[in-house]
Amino acid sequence: MRSAKSLAACLLAVVLPLGVSPASAEMVEVVGQAALDGAPSEARERALKDALHQASLQGNSRVSATQLMQHGELVRDDVQVATTAVVHDVRITGEDVVDGMYQVALRAEVTPQSMCPVPEKNYRKAIAVTGFGLASPQQATLGHLENAEQALPRWLAGSLNQSGQLHVLDATDISLYLDPRRAPSAETAQQRLTTSVALATQLGAQYVVSGVIRDLDVHKERQREGRSLLGSVFSRSHHPRDFVMDVFIHDGLSGAMLYQHTYRTSGLWDADPRDHTGFATPDFWATAYGSKVSDLLETVTDDVNEALRCQPFMARIVRARGNRLHIEATASAGIRPGDTFKVYRTGTLYNLDLEPRTELTDMAAEAVVRQVQPQFIIADLSYPAETLSIQRDDMVIAW
């Protein structure tokens, strides 16, 4: 019989890739089991595998179901569970046999991994970051944080650019929502935002990031008897303050919502209430509240990067003549001569409510990059564009 240490090491060699950092790991405790219907060593190994699988599912899992109907009868009903979490630092804490089942209890650290595949070419996608609306402007009075509508997305745009995964276009002087309190309800029922399509087309962006600052409220103490209202306002320092915001990512081609999340934190507002602190200023970051907001915005940066990493790289064809295509993509995207893209024709599909939808049709053709210019790229097709009915505003895509 293998020892617990040698068996765990053997199994972990399969699930633990090199270079995994346990920085975001979570400690889990699970019990795996297997029927004792053969050699105890085989049942023990199966139980240990079951425990490791359970541990990985707690880190990251995806469930898919398939049902097949034939002549009105269900002939196939499959449910599959996949996981990409990494399990490491395994410690077996107990083993036992209960009712004919070999059980193995273990404690391990689990690091969630992304469920989307790693692309062959890590192109930098062009995104536009717009202004963030203030749902309650009166809450920004203390500390004069009214500039958060532009200062917050501008900070986010800079942070995303520094990450090196995206090419960020500053559109923080543009607001997509006339009434931030209702955003994103200004979309259609299918969560499409037509203004994002217009903005993306204008700026040459593939995706549009927008948001709303929902809450900047200070937890006020009740006004003491005999204190004037003005005196109460100027005494509101060193009080907890909320920060809540929504972040949206829309596809620039269709206007469809790709990502939506609410972020919240709170911290002590310890600035002098008479100061014009402003949002994202050195004095703002120096407050306990600003430190909490800074940590939250770092999380937002990571989340936006991850959400867009799982999306394909797409670029618009701006000219198609003969075998040659001119494509709206910049050299900063990381495109090099010899790279290949699949060509898709864009069209319009109407749903049951007669609402238009953008449809992409795979033309089973590849465009090979020949030249990379600062503001566009030139690619060649094997057949003339006219033969494939490829024209302006069609797309090239790298999955």
C-alpha positions as CSV (number, residue, x, y, z in Angstrom):
1,M,0.0,0.0,0.0
2,R,1.3,3.4,-0.9
3,S,1.9,5.9,2.0
4,A,-0.5,8.9,2.3
5,K,2.4,11.2,1.5
6,S,3.5,9.4,-1.7
7,L,0.0,8.9,-3.0
8,A,-0.9,12.6,-2.5
9,A,2.3,13.7,-4.3
10,C,1.5,11.4,-7.2
11,L,-2.0,12.8,-7.7
12,L,-0.9,16.4,-7.1
13,A,1.7,16.1,-9.9
14,V,-1.4,16.1,-12.3
15,V,-3.4,19.0,-10.8
16,L,-0.7,21.4,-9.8
17,P,1.0,23.3,-12.7
18,L,4.3,25.1,-12.2
19,G,4.3,28.7,-11.1
20,V,1.0,28.7,-9.2
21,S,1.0,31.2,-6.5
22,P,-1.2,30.6,-3.4
23,A,-1.7,34.3,-2.9
24,S,-5.5,34.1,-3.5
25,A,-5.9,30.5,-2.2
26,E,-8.7,29.4,0.0
27,M,-8.4,26.7,2.7
28,V,-11.1,24.0,2.3
29,E,-11.8,20.7,4.2
30,V,-13.5,17.9,2.4
31,V,-14.2,14.1,2.7
32,G,-13.9,11.8,-0.3
33,Q,-15.2,8.3,-0.4
34,A,-15.2,5.2,-2.6
35,A,-16.8,1.8,-2.4
36,L,-14.6,-0.8,-0.7
37,D,-15.3,-3.5,-3.4
38,G,-11.8,-4.6,-4.0
39,A,-8.3,-4.0,-2.6
40,P,-8.3,-1.4,0.2
41,S,-5.4,0.4,-1.5
42,E,-7.5,0.9,-4.7
43,A,-10.5,2.1,-2.7
44,R,-8.3,4.5,-0.8
45,E,-6.8,5.9,-4.0
46,R,-10.3,6.4,-5.5
47,A,-11.5,8.1,-2.3
48,L,-8.5,10.5,-2.3
49,K,-9.2,11.4,-5.9
50,D,-12.8,12.1,-5.0
51,A,-11.7,14.3,-2.2
52,L,-9.3,16.3,-4.4
53,H,-12.1,16.7,-7.0
54,Q,-14.4,18.0,-4.4
55,A,-11.8,20.5,-3.2
56,S,-11.2,21.8,-6.7
57,L,-15.0,22.2,-7.3
58,Q,-15.1,24.5,-4.2
59,G,-12.6,26.8,-5.9
60,N,-14.2,27.1,-9.4
61,S,-16.7,25.0,-11.2
62,R,-19.0,25.1,-14.2
63,V,-22.1,23.0,-14.7
64,S,-23.4,22.1,-18.2
65,A,-26.5,20.0,-19.0
66,T,-27.5,18.2,-22.2
67,Q,-31.0,16.8,-22.8
68,L,-31.9,14.9,-26.0
69,M,-35.5,14.3,-27.0
70,Q,-36.5,11.7,-29.5
71,H,-40.2,11.2,-30.6
72,G,-41.2,13.2,-27.6
73,E,-39.3,11.1,-25.1
74,L,-36.2,12.0,-23.1
75,V,-33.4,9.6,-24.3
76,R,-30.4,11.4,-22.9
77,D,-30.0,13.6,-19.8
78,D,-26.4,14.4,-19.0
79,V,-25.0,16.8,-16.4
80,Q,-21.3,17.6,-16.5
81,V,-19.3,19.5,-13.9
82,A,-15.9,21.0,-14.9
83,T,-13.4,22.7,-12.7
84,T,-10.1,24.6,-13.4
85,A,-9.2,25.3,-9.8
86,V,-5.7,24.3,-8.6
87,V,-5.3,22.3,-5.4
88,H,-2.1,22.4,-3.4
89,D,-0.7,22.0,0.1
90,V,-2.8,18.9,0.7
91,R,-2.9,17.5,4.3
92,I,-4.7,14.2,4.9
93,T,-6.5,14.6,8.3
94,G,-8.2,11.2,8.6
95,E,-9.1,7.9,7.1
96,D,-11.9,5.5,8.0
97,V,-14.2,2.8,6.6
98,V,-17.9,3.4,7.2
99,D,-20.7,1.2,5.9
100,G,-18.5,-0.3,3.2
101,M,-17.2,3.0,2.0
102,Y,-13.5,4.0,2.3
103,Q,-13.4,7.7,3.4
104,V,-10.4,10.1,3.3
105,A,-10.6,13.5,4.9
106,L,-8.2,16.2,3.8
107,R,-7.4,19.9,4.2
108,A,-6.1,21.8,1.2
109,E,-5.6,25.2,-0.3
110,V,-7.5,25.9,-3.5
111,T,-6.7,28.6,-6.0
112,P,-9.5,29.5,-8.5
113,Q,-8.4,29.7,-12.1
114,S,-10.1,31.3,-15.1
115,M,-12.7,29.2,-16.9
116,C,-12.0,30.7,-20.3
117,P,-9.2,29.4,-22.5
118,V,-5.9,31.2,-22.8
119,P,-5.8,32.8,-26.3
120,E,-2.9,31.9,-28.6
121,K,-2.3,35.6,-29.3
122,N,-2.7,38.0,-26.4
123,Y,-3.8,41.1,-28.4
124,R,-4.6,44.3,-26.5
125,K,-8.3,45.0,-27.0
126,A,-9.3,48.7,-27.5
127,I,-11.8,49.9,-24.9
128,A,-13.4,53.2,-24.2
129,V,-13.9,54.3,-20.5
130,T,-16.7,56.9,-20.2
131,G,-17.6,59.2,-17.4
132,F,-19.3,57.7,-14.3
133,G,-22.6,59.3,-13.2
134,L,-23.4,60.4,-9.6
135,A,-26.7,59.0,-8.6
136,S,-26.9,61.4,-5.5
137,P,-24.8,64.5,-6.2
138,Q,-25.7,66.0,-2.8
139,Q,-23.7,63.2,-1.1
140,A,-20.5,64.5,-2.7
141,T,-20.7,67.9,-0.9
142,L,-18.6,66.9,2.0
143,G,-15.0,66.9,0.8
144,H,-16.1,68.3,-2.6
145,L,-16.1,64.9,-4.4
146,E,-18.2,66.1,-7.3
147,N,-15.2,65.6,-9.6
148,A,-15.6,61.8,-9.1
149,E,-17.7,61.6,-12.3
150,Q,-14.5,62.1,-14.3
151,A,-11.7,61.5,-11.8
152,L,-12.8,58.0,-10.9
153,P,-13.0,56.6,-14.5
154,R,-9.9,58.5,-15.4
155,W,-8.0,56.7,-12.5
156,L,-9.5,53.4,-13.7
157,A,-8.5,54.0,-17.3
158,G,-4.9,54.7,-16.2
159,S,-4.8,51.6,-14.0
160,L,-6.1,49.4,-16.9
161,N,-3.6,50.9,-19.3
162,Q,-0.7,50.2,-16.8
163,S,-1.8,46.6,-16.6
164,G,-0.7,46.2,-20.2
165,Q,-3.6,43.9,-21.2
166,L,-5.9,46.6,-22.8
167,H,-5.5,49.7,-24.9
168,V,-7.7,52.2,-23.1
169,L,-9.3,55.3,-24.8
170,D,-10.2,58.1,-22.4
171,A,-13.8,59.1,-22.9
172,T,-14.4,60.3,-19.4
173,D,-15.9,63.6,-20.6
174,I,-18.8,61.6,-22.1
175,S,-21.8,60.3,-20.1
176,L,-23.9,57.5,-21.5
177,Y,-26.7,57.9,-19.0
178,L,-28.9,61.0,-18.8
179,D,-30.2,59.9,-15.4
180,P,-27.6,57.9,-13.5
181,R,-30.2,56.7,-11.0
182,R,-31.9,54.7,-13.6
183,A,-28.8,53.3,-15.3
184,P,-28.6,50.9,-17.1
185,S,-32.4,50.8,-17.4
186,A,-32.1,53.2,-20.3
187,E,-31.2,50.1,-22.4
188,T,-33.7,48.0,-24.2
189,A,-35.3,45.0,-22.5
190,Q,-32.5,42.9,-23.8
191,Q,-29.8,45.0,-22.1
192,R,-28.5,46.7,-25.2
193,L,-27.1,50.2,-25.1
194,T,-27.2,51.9,-28.5
195,T,-25.1,54.8,-27.3
196,S,-22.3,52.5,-26.6
197,V,-22.3,51.3,-30.2
198,A,-22.1,54.9,-31.5
199,L,-19.3,55.7,-29.1
200,A,-17.3,52.6,-29.9
201,T,-17.7,53.3,-33.7
202,Q,-16.6,56.9,-33.2
203,L,-13.5,56.0,-31.1
204,G,-12.6,52.7,-32.8
205,A,-13.1,50.8,-29.5
206,Q,-14.2,47.2,-29.2
207,Y,-15.8,47.5,-25.8
208,V,-17.2,50.4,-23.6
209,V,-16.8,50.6,-19.8
210,S,-19.2,52.8,-18.0
211,G,-20.5,53.1,-14.5
212,V,-22.5,54.9,-11.8
213,I,-21.5,56.0,-8.3
214,R,-24.5,55.0,-6.2
215,D,-23.6,56.0,-2.7
216,L,-21.1,58.4,-1.0
217,D,-23.2,58.9,2.1
218,V,-21.7,59.8,5.5
219,H,-23.1,58.1,8.6
220,K,-24.3,61.2,10.3
221,E,-24.8,61.4,14.1
222,R,-27.9,63.1,15.4
223,Q,-27.6,66.9,15.8
224,R,-27.2,67.8,19.4
225,E,-29.7,70.1,21.0
226,G,-28.6,73.8,20.7
227,R,-26.0,73.1,17.9
228,S,-26.6,75.0,14.7
229,L,-27.0,73.2,11.4
230,L,-23.8,74.8,10.1
231,G,-21.9,73.8,13.2
232,S,-23.2,70.2,12.7
233,V,-21.9,70.1,9.2
234,F,-18.5,71.3,10.1
235,S,-18.2,68.8,12.9
236,R,-18.8,65.7,10.7
237,S,-15.3,64.4,10.6
238,H,-14.0,61.0,11.6
239,H,-17.3,59.3,10.6
240,P,-17.9,56.2,8.5
241,R,-18.6,56.9,4.8
242,D,-20.0,54.5,2.2
243,F,-18.8,53.9,-1.3
244,V,-21.0,52.0,-3.8
245,M,-20.7,51.9,-7.5
246,D,-21.9,49.8,-10.5
247,V,-19.6,48.9,-13.4
248,F,-20.9,48.0,-16.8
249,I,-19.1,46.6,-19.9
250,H,-21.0,46.8,-23.2
251,D,-20.0,45.3,-26.5
252,G,-19.2,48.0,-29.0
253,L,-20.5,46.1,-32.0
254,S,-24.0,45.0,-30.7
255,G,-24.4,47.1,-27.6
256,A,-25.0,44.0,-25.5
257,M,-24.2,43.9,-21.8
258,L,-21.2,41.7,-21.2
259,Y,-20.5,42.5,-17.5
260,Q,-22.3,44.1,-14.6
261,H,-21.2,44.2,-11.0
262,T,-21.9,46.2,-7.9
263,Y,-18.8,47.1,-5.8
264,R,-19.1,48.5,-2.2
265,T,-16.9,49.4,0.7
266,S,-16.8,51.9,3.5
267,G,-14.1,53.7,5.5
268,L,-13.5,56.5,8.0
269,W,-13.8,60.0,6.5
270,D,-11.1,61.7,8.6
271,A,-10.4,64.7,6.4
272,D,-11.0,68.2,7.7
273,P,-14.7,68.9,6.7
274,R,-13.7,72.4,5.6
275,D,-11.2,71.2,3.0
276,H,-11.9,70.9,-0.7
277,T,-10.4,67.4,-0.8
278,G,-11.7,66.3,-4.1
279,F,-11.8,62.7,-5.4
280,A,-8.6,60.9,-6.4
281,T,-6.4,63.7,-5.1
282,P,-3.3,63.0,-2.8
283,D,-5.3,64.3,0.2
284,F,-8.2,61.9,-0.8
285,W,-5.9,58.9,-0.9
286,A,-4.4,59.9,2.4
287,T,-7.7,59.4,4.2
288,A,-8.7,56.1,5.7
289,Y,-11.7,56.2,3.4
290,G,-9.5,56.8,0.3
291,S,-7.4,53.8,1.2
292,K,-10.5,51.6,1.2
293,V,-11.6,53.0,-2.1
294,S,-8.1,52.5,-3.6
295,D,-8.2,48.8,-2.6
296,L,-11.6,48.4,-4.1
297,L,-10.6,50.1,-7.4
298,E,-7.7,47.7,-7.7
299,T,-10.2,44.8,-7.5
300,V,-12.3,46.6,-10.2
301,T,-9.2,46.8,-12.5
302,D,-8.5,43.0,-12.0
303,D,-12.2,42.1,-12.7
304,V,-12.4,44.2,-15.9
305,N,-9.2,42.8,-17.2
306,E,-10.4,39.2,-16.5
307,A,-13.9,39.9,-18.0
308,L,-12.4,41.2,-21.2
309,R,-9.6,38.6,-21.4
310,C,-12.3,36.0,-22.0
311,Q,-13.7,38.0,-24.9
312,P,-12.3,37.6,-28.5
313,F,-10.3,40.3,-30.2
314,M,-12.4,41.9,-32.9
315,A,-11.5,44.7,-35.4
316,R,-13.6,46.4,-38.1
317,I,-12.8,46.2,-41.8
318,V,-12.7,49.7,-43.1
319,R,-11.9,48.9,-46.7
320,A,-12.1,45.8,-48.9
321,R,-10.7,45.8,-52.4
322,G,-9.5,42.8,-54.3
323,N,-7.5,40.5,-52.1
324,R,-6.6,43.3,-49.7
325,L,-8.3,44.4,-46.5
326,H,-7.6,47.6,-44.4
327,I,-8.5,46.9,-40.8
328,E,-9.1,49.3,-38.0
329,A,-6.6,48.2,-35.4
330,T,-3.5,50.0,-34.1
331,A,0.1,48.8,-33.7
332,S,-0.3,48.9,-29.9
333,A,-2.6,45.9,-30.1
334,G,0.4,43.7,-30.5
335,I,-0.5,42.5,-34.0
336,R,2.5,41.4,-36.2
337,P,3.0,40.5,-39.9
338,G,2.0,36.9,-40.5
339,D,-0.8,36.8,-37.9
340,T,-4.1,35.4,-39.1
341,F,-7.6,36.4,-38.4
342,K,-11.0,34.8,-39.3
343,V,-13.3,36.9,-41.4
344,Y,-16.9,37.4,-40.5
345,R,-19.7,39.2,-42.3
346,T,-22.0,41.4,-40.3
347,G,-25.7,41.4,-40.8
348,T,-28.9,42.2,-39.0
349,L,-31.2,39.6,-37.4
350,Y,-34.6,40.5,-36.1
351,N,-36.0,38.7,-33.0
352,L,-39.6,37.9,-32.3
353,D,-40.3,41.5,-31.1
354,L,-38.8,42.8,-34.4
355,E,-35.8,44.3,-32.6
356,P,-32.6,44.3,-34.6
357,R,-29.6,42.2,-33.6
358,T,-26.1,42.1,-35.0
359,E,-25.3,38.7,-36.6
360,L,-21.8,37.5,-37.5
361,T,-21.5,34.9,-40.2
362,D,-18.3,32.9,-40.5
363,M,-17.0,33.3,-44.1
364,A,-14.6,30.3,-43.7
365,A,-11.8,32.7,-44.8
366,E,-8.6,33.9,-43.2
367,A,-6.9,37.2,-43.5
368,V,-3.1,37.2,-43.2
369,V,-1.5,40.4,-41.9
370,R,1.0,41.9,-44.3
371,Q,1.7,45.4,-42.9
372,V,1.1,47.0,-39.5
373,Q,0.7,50.7,-39.6
374,P,0.4,53.0,-36.6
375,Q,-3.4,53.4,-37.0
376,F,-4.5,50.4,-39.2
377,I,-3.3,47.1,-40.5
378,I,-3.3,45.6,-44.0
379,A,-4.1,42.0,-44.6
380,D,-4.5,39.7,-47.6
381,L,-7.2,37.2,-48.5
382,S,-6.8,34.1,-50.6
383,Y,-9.8,35.1,-52.7
384,P,-11.0,38.6,-53.8
385,A,-13.3,40.2,-51.2
386,E,-16.0,40.7,-53.8
387,T,-16.2,36.9,-54.3
388,L,-16.9,36.5,-50.6
389,S,-19.1,39.6,-50.4
390,I,-16.8,41.0,-47.8
391,Q,-17.2,44.8,-47.4
392,R,-16.7,47.7,-45.1
393,D,-17.9,47.2,-41.5
394,D,-17.4,43.5,-41.6
395,M,-15.2,42.0,-38.9
396,V,-12.0,40.1,-38.4
397,I,-11.8,38.0,-35.2
398,A,-9.1,36.2,-33.2
399,W,-10.5,33.8,-30.6
